[in-house]
């Protein structure tokens, strides 16, 4: 091993594999979810005010909650929906402008989550902010099975 003056660099050089390095620079999934909750958009915040604490149809919603999926390679993959209700098997996504650039990823993600028996509802941030009542009606109809 090459001796380094910087202790952090020295520790990185001692790592047994490249995958270990990923865990050092990538936060764990819980920390990532916490960060996403802290950085929510105004649309997510507005919708959350209606969904939180069983305020909506007495269903418990979780915000930025990881859903784990096992890949064909035996690895765990995590998808983090904006809002998730386990009882109703419902995922709600508030899509901002970034989703215009990642349509293929969103399509694949929706297929994987649907394969777990989850229903996915997508609303644009603009829809949520400008017509929250209609958004809540759509969610209510999914919760009641209409």
N, C-alpha and C positions, 0 to 999 in steps of 0.2 A: 504494500500500500504506500502511496506517495504521502509524505508528511505535509500537512497543510497548516498554515498559521491560524486560519479561522476554524474554531471548533465545530461550527455548524457544518462547514464543508467537509471536515474530517469525518463527522458522523455520517454524512450522506454517502461518503465513499465506502463506508463499512457495510452498507446495505447489501443483503444477500441477493436481491433480485430487483428488476425494474418496477415490478408491481408494488413492491413495498414503498418505493419512492412516491407513487401515486397517493398512497394513504397519508403521507406526510404533507403533501401540498393540497390535497382535496379534503375539505371538512367532512366529518361524518354526516350521515343523512339527517340526523336529528338537528344538528347545527344548521344545516342547509335549510331545513324547513323553518326553523326559527328565524333565520335571516329573511326568508321569503315573506313570513308573516309581518316582520318589521317593515318591510319595503312594499307593502301592498299598494295597489293603485287606488285612486279615488273610487273607481267603479267597484273594485273588490271590497273596499271599506263600506260603501253604501249597501251592497248586497249582504255583507256580513252582519250589519246592524239589524237586518230583518231575519237572518237565519240563526243567529247565535242564541245560546241559552234556551233552546227548545221553543223559541218565540214563534216559530213558523210550523203550524200543524203538529205541534208537539213532537217533532222529529229532531233528533240530535244530529247536527252537522259539525264536521271537523273542518278546520281551515288548514290548507297546505299540509295535508296528512299523507305520508308515504304509503303507497300500495306496492307490495313486493310481488314480483313475478319471477319464477325460475326459468332461466333460458335453457335452450336445448344443449348448451355447453355446460350446464350444471352451475352456472353463476346466478346470483340474485341480481335482478334489475329492479330499480325503483322508479315508479312514476309518481309524481306529486301533483295531484289535482288541486285546483283552487279550493273547491269545497267537496266534501264527501259525506254521504249519509249511509252508514252501514245497513241500517234497518231496511231502507228502501232500495239498497244497491244502486245508489244514484251518485253520479259525478257531475258537478257543474263547473264549467270553465268560463272565465271572463277573459275574452280574447282582445288583447290590445294590438297595436300595429305590428309588433314583432311576429305575430302569427301569420301575417301575410307572407313572410319570408320562410316560414317553416311548415308549409301546408302538408308536404309529404310526411314529415315527422309526426305531425298531429294526426294524420290519417292512419299511420301505422300504430301510433299510440292508442287511438280510439279502437282500432281492431283488436289490439291486445287486451284492453280493458273490457271490451264487449265480450271477448272470449272468456273472461272471468265471470260473466253474468251481470256486468254492470251496465247501466244505461247512462249515456253521456249526453248532457245538454250543453250547447255552446251558445253564448251570447257575446256580442261585441260590447266593449266598454261603453260605446255610444248608446247602444240599446238599453243598457242597465241604467245609465245616468239619465237619459231622456224619457224612458218609459218603464220605470221600475214596477209599476202596477201590472203591466202586461207580462213582464218577466216573472213576477211572482205568481201570476195566474198559470203560466206554462209549468212552472215548478209544482204548483199545487195539483195540477191535473196529472202529473207524473206520480206524485205521492199518493193520490187517491186511485190511480189506475185507470183514469178516464182516457 
